[in-house]
Amino acid sequence: MKITDLIKKDSIDLNVEASNKEEIIQKAVELMNENGNITNKEKYLELVIKREEEGSTGIGEEIAIPHGKGDSISAPGIAAMVIPNGVDFKSLDEKPVKLLFLIAAPDNKENVHLEVLSRLSTLLMDEKFRKKLLNAKSKDEFLKIIDQAEKEKIELKSDEKINYELLGITACPTGIAHTYMAAEALEQMGNELGSPIKVETQGQSGAKNILTDEEIKNAKAIIIAADVNVDLSRFDGKRVLRTRVSDGIHKPKELIEKALKSENEIPIYHHKKSDEENNEKGNKKGNIYKHLMNGVTHMLPFVVGGGILIAISFLLDNYEINPSNFGMNTPIAAFFKTIGSMAFDFMLLILSGYIAMSIGDRPRVISWICWGSNC
């Protein structure tokens, strides 16, 4: 699905002003509402804000790509904004955001938002492309710039047949923006240096641009820019340069030149079964942590909220009436204590339910509910 298929003229604003992150998000949601694909604007705003609480979608280079996925969205869509004076978005590089794309995706298995995120991240790594968007004089010109770049960088790319000296893999913990930004940075720099590089992206939507056995056989070296475990077994006997995904974004020239000119500095990788076992253990530990934190994140409001309500009940109660029943002696205190205790009772249910959702999505949650209620 093309980016321009998801943006309507009514959901583009080339001159937006805002004093803070919250205000710009609200304006972006209002703009998205013009697309006509949101059934409940307030709920969609909650989805976007909730995603921001997990971590800023200000990915750097004056760009933000906030997004929300849920039942309040009837069809995928994009809203685009140019903010000439910039706005503090709590970005990873602490730079103000001047270019914002808001994505809306229905709650289904297609994961359209991941595909759009990867495409946008790839295009936005090109500084010339960003400047063209920032300087667009009309909405038609804005759309034309995106359409042209998408054809040149993504659609026509699949038709190219090149004998690559260098290959690469990029991957980040979330498998979204930085995975594709690093890939685009390496490919751009490879073209500039006259040494094209093919990069496989291992993102949340699966591996894309997969390296073939023939390409691996003919490659001079492999660059692995990843912050997660990557299976290296297919690179046995090849020179493998390992680094962080951030180096792929910010130091592509240094990595490519090192891979091409400093062969003696790059060790030849020899696959061992122990490496495979370590990767498997690392992946298991990472998955356990991810599943646990998904449960804890959703459980915290019940813990904090319940604790505050119980504290309020103690504050409003009269200890002298019945010390053994402190917190329940007066009607108002009993009200807050009862609700607070109920929140604590739900705590473990929420924890286990969201751990189940992280492991197996909705089918696992349904099984968990049925198991608990004997349905």
N, C-alpha and C positions, 0 to 999 in steps of 0.2 A: 504494500500500500504506500503510495507516494505521499510525501508531506503536504504537497499542495492540494491533494484531495481532501485533506482534513481541515484546511484553513479557509474561512470565508472572509470576504472583505470587511464585513461587519465586525469581525472578531480581531481586527488589526487596528492598533493605535500607534501612530508614529511620533507622538509628542505627549508623553505622560509625565506628570510630576507627583512625587510622593515624599513624605518626610521620614517614613520608616518601613520596615519589612511588612508589618501587619497591614498597613494601608495599601501598599502596592499589591499584596496578595488579594485583598478585597476588590481592588479595581480590576485585577486580572480575572477574577471570578465573574464580576459583572460583565466583562468583555466576553468571557466564555459563554455566558448566558445568551449572548446575541447569536451564538451558533445554533441554538435551538435543540441541543442534544442533552440538556440537563433537565431532569424532571423535578429536582428539588435543589434549589440554589444553596440553601442553608446547609443541607447535609453534605453537598459537594465541598463547600467551604470547610466544613469540619474535617473531611477526608484530606484535603490539601494541608491544613494546619497540622493535623495529626502526623502526616508524613514529614513535615518540617521539624516536628519535635524529635523525630528519630535521628535527624541529621540534616544540615542545610543542603538544599539542592543548588546552592550557589557554587558552581563547579570551578570557578576561577575564570580569569581572562575577561572579567566584566559580564559573565553569562550566568543566568539562572534558568533551570528547567524544572520548576515545581510540577507535581502531577498528583492525580488522585484516581483511584479505581474503586468502583462500587456500584450498588444498585440504583443510585440516584442519577446514573448516566445511561441514556438510551442508545447512544451511538458514539464512537470515538471522535474526538475533535481536538483542535489546537487553537489557542489564542496567542497572539504575538504582540509584544510591546517594545517600543524604543523609549528609553528614559534618558534624554539628553544630558541632564545634570547628575544622573546616577542616584542610587539609593543604597543605603547600607543593608545588605542581605545576609550578613554573617557568613560571607563566602569563605571557602577554604583558604584563599590567598589574601583575604581581608580587603580586597578591592571592591569599590562600589559597583553595583550591577547596572549596566546600561542597555542590555539586551535580554529580554525575558520571553520564554516560550512556556505556556501553561498547557499541560496535556490532560485530557479527560478520557478514561477508558472504561467500558462496561465491565462488570464483574463476571467474566467468563474465562474459558480455557485458552482463548486465542492470544492473550497477553500482547495486545496491540501496542500498549504503551512502551513495552520493552523494545519492540522493533523500531518504533518512532524515536525513542531515546537514543538507540544506537545510531540511527541515521543522522539525527540532529547533532549528536556529539562528534560524529565523523566530519560533517560539514563545517561545524563551528570551530574546529581546530585550525581552519584556514583563516589567517588574519585578514587577507584581502576580502574574503567573503564576508567577514564580520563588519569590516569598514563599509562595504557596499550596502549592507543592510542598515547600518547606522545612518548612512547618508542618503537613503532612499527618499525621493521627493513625493512619492505617491504610493498608495496601496498596490496598484497594478505593478509598479516597478519593483516593490518589495517581493511580490509573488513571483515575478519574472526572474529575479535574481536567484530565488530558492529553486525554482524549476530548472533553470539552466545548470546550476551547480549540482543538483541531484542527478541530472542526466550525465554530466561529465564525470563526476566522482564515483557514482554508485552504479547506475544502470549500464553505462558503457564499459565499466571496469571488468565485468564478467566476461566480456568478449576478448579481452587481451590475452595473448599467449606469449609469455616471456620465460626465458631461461634464467631463473633467479640464482645469483651467487649467494644471496643471503635469505634466510627465512626467519620468522619470528613467531612468538606466541605472547599474547598479552592477557592478563587476568587480574581482577581485583576482588576483594572480599564480597562486595555487593554485586559484582558482575554487570554493572550498568555503565555509567558515564566514563569512568577512567579507563576501563578496558578498551573502549573504542577511541578515546582521545589518544591514548598511547599508540594504538595501531595506526591511526591517521598521522600522528607526528612522525613516526618511523617511516611510513610510506612516503610522506611528503619529502622528508629529508633525503631518503634514498633516491628519489627522482631528481632532486636538486644536485646531488653528488654524482649522478650518472650511474648509480648502482641500485637499481630497483630492488625492493625487498617485499616479499609476500608475507603478510602477517595473519595468523589464525587467531581469532578472538574467541576466548572461552568465557562467554557471558552468561547471564541468568537465563537467557532464552536458548541456550545451547551453543555448541561450537559452530562458528561460521568461517567461511573462507578456508576450509580444512586443507592442510598440507598433504600432498599426495606422496606415495612412496618414491616415485620417480624424482619429484622435486627435492625430497630429502636426500636422495642418493647423489644428486648433482650439486647440492648446495655446498658452499665453502665453510659456512658457519651458521649456527642457530643462536638467535638472541631470545632469551626468555625474560620478559619484563613482567613479573608477576609477584603478587603478595600472598598467593595461595599455592598449595602444592599442585604441581603439574606433572603428569605422567611423562617421563623422559625415555621410556623403554625403546621407542621407535627411533631414537637418536643415538643408538649405540654405535660407537666408532666415529662420531662426528664431534667437531669442536663446538662446545656449548658455552655461551656467555650468559651467566645468570645475574639478574639485577632486579631492582624494585620497579613497580609499575610507574612510579613518579619519575624515575630516570628516563623511562620511555617517552614521557610527556615533555620533560624539561631538558633532557640531554640526548636527543636522538642522534645528533651529529657525532658526539663523542663515542657513543655506542657503536655506530656504523663504522666509523673510522678505525676503532679498536678491533672490530670483528674482521675488517678487511686487511689491515696493515700489521697487526700485532699477533700473528698466528701463534707464535711461541708463548705468548702470555695467556692464551686461552687453552685450557686443558681439554684433552680429548675425553669425552664421556664414555665410560664403560658401565653398562647396566649390570646391576647386581640384584639378586632377589631381595637382599636386605633393604635396598632403596625402595623397592615396591612395597615391602612390608611397612617401612617408615611412612611412605606416602599414604598407605591405607590407614595406619594408626592416626596420622595427622588429620586426614579427612574425617575420621570417626570422631576425634576430639573436637574438631571444628564444628561438626554437625551437632554434637551433644551440646556444646556451648550455645550454638545458634538456637536450638530448640528450647533450651532452658531459659535463655534470655527473652525469647518470645513470650513465654509464660509469665516470667517475672515482670516484664514491661506492662502487661495487661493486668497483672495482679496488684501492682503498686497503688493505683487509685483506691482500691478497696482497703488496703492496709493503712494508707495515710488518712483517707477519709474516715474510716472506722475509728482510728485512733483519736482524731480530732473531735469526732462526735462524742466519744466516751469521755474525753477530757472536758468537754463542755458540760456534760451531765454532772461530773464531779464539781465543776465550778458553780452550777446552779442549785445543787442539792444542799440539804441541811444535815450535816453529820450527826448532830445531837439527837435527831428523831430516832434513828436506828443505825448505829455504827456498823452493824453486820450487814446491813442492806444499803450501804452508802452508794449513791448513784441512782437509786430507785425509790427514794423516800418521797419525793414530790412528783406530781404528774409531768411537769415540764422536763425534769431530770430523767424520769423514766422513759419519756419519749425519745430523747437523744441517746440514752444508753441502749435502748432496744434496737434502734436503727444501727448504731455503731456495732453492736454485737452481731447483728445480721450480716453486716459488711464483712466482719471477721469470719463468719461461718461460710460465706461465699468464697473466701480467699483461696482455699485449696481447690475448689471446683473450677474457678477461673484459671488458676495456674495449670492444672492438669488438662483442662479443655484446650487452652491455647498451645500447650506443648503438643497435644494431639493434632491440632490444626497445622502446626509447623512441620510435623513429621509426615502427615498423610493428607493434608488439606481437608475439605469438607467430608469426604467419605469416612475418614478416620474419626472425625468429631461425631458424626451420626452413629457410628459403631459404639463410641464411648458413651453417648447419651442412652442408646438402647441397652447397653450393658448395665448402666446405672439404674435404669427404670424397668429392666426385664421385659422390654418390648420385643 
